[in-house]
Each structure stands twice: as structure tokens, then as C-alpha cells.
Amino acid sequence: MLEVHNLTRRFGDRTVLDDVSFSVPAEGMTGFVGANGAGKTTTMRIIMGVLKSHSGSVVFNGTAITGQDRARFGYMPEERGLYPKQPVLDQLQYLGQLHGMSRSDSRREALELLERFGIADRTKDKLESLSLGNQQRVQVAASLMHHPIALILDEPFSGLDPLAVDSMTSLLAERASAGVPILFSSHQLDLIDQLCDNLVVLANGTIVASGSAEDLRNRAGSRHVVVTPPDAGWLREQPNVRVIDVAGPRALVEFPDQASAQSLLRRALERGDVTEFAPQRPSLATIYREVIQ
């Protein structure tokens, strides 16, 4: 497990991280989301030792993180950090060797990753000759070359087409199932819903929500879709009901408990037809939108 404890970081008079704490469990993917400037990249750089925090600590498997730990992490920065004029295979092989792999092992691993990303025919091409999406695939491959013990990925899906996203998610799922903690940032909320076992939401340098996907959904309360023709507007006047949205006969409402839900259902039936009364589990994307408001 990777843990972040009470990180604070300032740039001049501006505090960009304020007492940030969260954990990244093994055997799952943790989505790290927030608006531009929320502090996600700064946090990742501190985890990797690229930046220092003014206070707080990073812990890996129960002890303070070391340089040896970080050397075995896979890190993908938001800004591409590869060599544009070097052939793709040559630089992946070189990076693998920097991590202690033999020349033959690094070549084999690079070829396997390029094959899985669908660019095995571009091994001899210079990186700068590839499309931005294919450059992104190579950047991701570079972070995976040495079978890292943790993955810190800053916007790994940016610029990828759907097939590349599928290849990436398959690879990450394999690493997660093998016990590798994975922290990735993304603005693509549909992917957050699809992939995340855990979610960390950062806003203005502070954590506004964190936890497992199941816990976060449970905290959102008991939500139901209610359809009561011809107009569900009367629900706004009812006690123990929070109306989230109303559109004609259809409403999305939240109850503090199941007894309140049953009470409202009885009142609705007394008024007339109820064509739908069904629980709805909020998506992680919905939770994200609500906690940053």
C-alpha cells in the first residue's frame, strides 16, 4: 500500500497542497481527480521525489518511502519525457537497462508492450514521427517496462483512441490484480467509473472525498428514481426528501433512510399512479461533480 500523510506544499505565498492525506491500496486502481490546478500533479511529483513537501510524508508498505522504492516505481509525467529523435525500441530498451534489466530482457519486454499497444511496426521510427496518441502509448510502455512495484500515472489516457484505451486498461488491470498499487489522474470521468476501485477527489489543494467506490456510493445516501405522472414537482414540498432533479413526471430524490422512502411511496400512491420507484446508485462521476460544487 502507498500512503500519503498530511502533505503541504507552497509556491511562494500560495498553498497548493493543504494537509493532503489518502491511501492507494494494492490490488486495485485509485482514480485521482480534480480540476486543473487542484494539486494532482504536485502530489504525484512529491510521491516520486521530484518535489519536496513542506510538511507531511509518503509511506510505502508501512515505512517511509526510500529512493530505492521510488526507483522501482513506474512513473508517467503529464509532460512527455522521452527522446523525440531516438527510435522507439532503442529508447525503451535503454530505459529498461537503466532499471537493471538485461539487454535481452529489456528488448523482449519492449517488443511485447509495443505489440499489445498495436505499434509493433513502429519500433525503428523516431518518436517525433509518431502521432501524439502513439507517443502516449510509448510513454505508457516506458513506465511499465521494469515491472514496477507501484504505478503513478498522470493523465495516462490523454490522447488515446478507444482501442489504445482498451489495451491500457487491460494492462493496468493485470498489474493491479498482481498487487501493484496504481494511482492515476484523469479528466475522463467515464473511465473513472469503469476502472476505479477507489477514488480521491482534490479541490483547491485539499481532499474533499476519498475512499472505496462502494463506500463513496453508500455515503451518497439512498437515491431513487420516482415517476409520478403528470408532474413530480409536488415532491419538493415533502418532508425527509431531498429532490436532486425534477423533469416533468420524473424525479431523482434522496432519502435519509429506507423508512422515509417507504413513507413517500405510500403518499405518492395515495395521489395517483406511480409508474416507477427504483433505487439508483450514483456513479463516481456524479459523486465527483457533487463534492466539488
N, C-alpha and C positions, 0 to 999 in steps of 0.2 A: 504493500500500500504506500502511496505517496500522500504526504500531508503537508499542508501549508498552515502555519500558525502565526496569526497576528501581524501579517506583513504591512508595513507602512513605508511608502516611498514618496519623496517630494522632489520636484524640479523647481528650484528657486523657492518662491513663496507659494507655489501651487502643490497641494497634496493630491497625488494621482492614485495612491492606494492608501486606504484608511482602515487599519486593523482587519485585514482580509484573512479569513480562515476558512478552509474547506479541505476535504479529503477526496482522493481518487482511488477507489478500491480496485483490487486486482479482479480479473475475470469479468470485466465489463468496460463499457465505454462511457466516459463522462463528457457531456457537452458543456462548453464554456461559452456563454452567450452574453451579449450586451451591445449597446450602441457603440458606434465609433467613438473612441476616446474614453471608453468606460474604464480602461486599465487592463484589458485582457493580455495584450502583447507585453506590457510591462511586467505583469505577473509571470508570464512564461519565461521572459528573459531572466528574471530573478531565480526561478526554479533552475534554469540551466546555468546560472553563474555568469551570464553575460552582463547583468546589472547587479549591484548590491542594494539591499534594502536598508532603510534607516533603522528599522527595528523588525523583530519577528524572525522566524526560522522556517526552514524546509526540512522535513524529516522523510527518510525512505526506509521502509521496513523497520520502523521503531527507533532508528538512530539518526542523528544529524547527517544530512547528506554530505557526501565527500566528492572530491574531484574524480576519484575512481568510479564512483556511482555514475556521475554525470557523463563520463567517457563511454559508458555502456548504454546510455540513453539514446534514443533516436529523436532528433530534433529537426523540425522543418519550420524555418522562419517564414514570416509573411512575405518578406522580400527574398526573391530567389538568390541563392548564394553559390551557384555553380559557375563553372568557367565557360563563357559563351563560345570561345573559339576552340575548345577542346572537344574531340569526338566523344560521343555519349558513352560508349563502352569503356573507353580508356579512363575517363574520369571516375566512373562508378567503380571500376576495378581498383583504381588508385585510392579512392576513399575507403574501400573495403580493407585494403592493405594497411592504411593508416590506423584502422581499428584492430589490427593484429591478425587479420585473415591472411592465409597464404595466397599467392598469386592465382593458383588454380582454383581455390575455393571462392575467391572474390569474383573471378571471371564467371564461374558456374552460377553463382548466386545472382550476379548482374544479368546474365542471359535469361535466367528463369524469371526474374522480376519483369524484365522488358517484354518477355513473351506474354506474361499474364496481363500486362498493360497494353498489349496489342501493338507494340512498336519495335518488335524484334528485328524488323527490316531496316531500322534506322541506326544501328549500332555504330556505323562508321561516320555518320553525319555529325557535323559540328552542332552543338546545342543551339546556337543562334539561328540555324537554318530551320529549326522546328517551329511549328505553331506554338502559341502561348499555352494551349492546352496540353500539347505533348511535352513542352518544357516542364509543365507542372507534374506530369507523370514521372519524368526523370527525377525531379526534385523529391517526390514521394519515395521513389525507389531508393534514392540515396539515404533517406532516413531509415529505411528498413534493411539495408544491406547486411549489417552485422548482427542481426537477430537481437535487437535491443531488449533490455530488461524493463524499460518503460518508454512510452512514446508521448512526446509533446509536439503537437501539430497545430500550427497557426494558419487557419483558413486552408486546409488541405484540399478542399473540394472546389476552390475558386477556379473558374475557367474550364472545368472538366465537362465533357459531354456525358450523356446518360450511360453509355457503355463503360466509360472510364470510371464513373462513379460506382457502377456495379462491381467492377474489378477491385476498386479500392475498398469498398465496404466488405467484400468477401475476404480480402487480405486482412483487414483490421479485425474482422470477426474471428478469424483464425488465431491471430495474436492474442486477442482478448481471452478466448477460450483456453489458451495455453497459460493464462495467469498474468499477462502483461497489463499493467495499468495504462490506460490510454486517456489522455486529456486532449480534446481538440476543440478549437473555436470555429464557429461558422455562423454566417448570417442566413443560411438556408434552413428555415425552421422546419420544412418538411423532412429534411434529413435528420434533424434533431429528434423529431418524433419517431422516425424509422429506426434510428440506431441507438439512442441513448438509454442506458440503464440508470444513469444518474445525470443530474442537471445542476449547474452552478450559474446563477444569474448575477451579473455585476452591473451596477449603475452608479456612475459618478464616483468610482473608486471604492464602493462598499458593496458587500454581499447583501442582496435583497431576498434571495431564496437559494436554498441548496438542499440536496438530499436525493434519495432514490426516486425514480419515476413514480413508483407506486405510492410512496409517502406524500409526494407533492400533489398527486391527484386526490388522495384522500383528504389532504388539508384544504383542498378547494371546496369541500362541502358536498352536500347531496344535491345534485342538479338534475332537473327533469325537463323534458320537453312536454309541454301541455298544449293540446289543440282543442279549443272550445269555440266552435262556430256560434255566432258570426264574428265576434270580436272578443279578444282576450284582454282588452285593456282594463277590465274590472279587477284583474289580478293585482294591479298596483295598489289597490286600496285594502288588500287583505293583510291581516297580522301574520307574523312569523314567516313571511315570504320575501325574498329579495328578487325582484324582477330584473333580470340581466338584459333581456331584449324582448320586444313585442313587435310582431308584424302581422296585422290582421288577426286571424283566429289563432295564430301560433305564437307561443311564448317560451322563452328559456328562463327558468326560475331556479332559485336555490333555497333549500330549507335547512334550518339548524339541526333538525333531527327527523327521523322517519315518522314519528307521531305527527309532526306538523305537515308532512307530505300527505299522510292519510286523511288528516282533517281537511286539507284543501280539496282533495279529491272528492270527499263527501259533499262539500259546498258546491263544487263545480257540477256534480251530478244533480244536485237539487235545482240548479239554474237551467239545466238543459243537457244537450248532448256533449259528451267528451269522446272525441274520436281518437285521441292519443294521449297517453300519460306514461311516459317511459323515462327511466334513468339515463343520463348521459355523462360519460366520463370525459372530463376536459382533456384536450391534447396538451402536450408540453408546450406547443406553440401558443396555445391560448393562455396557459399559466404564465408564460414569459410576458406576453402582452399586458396581462393584468398587473403583474408585480412591478413593472417599470412605469406604470402610469402615475 
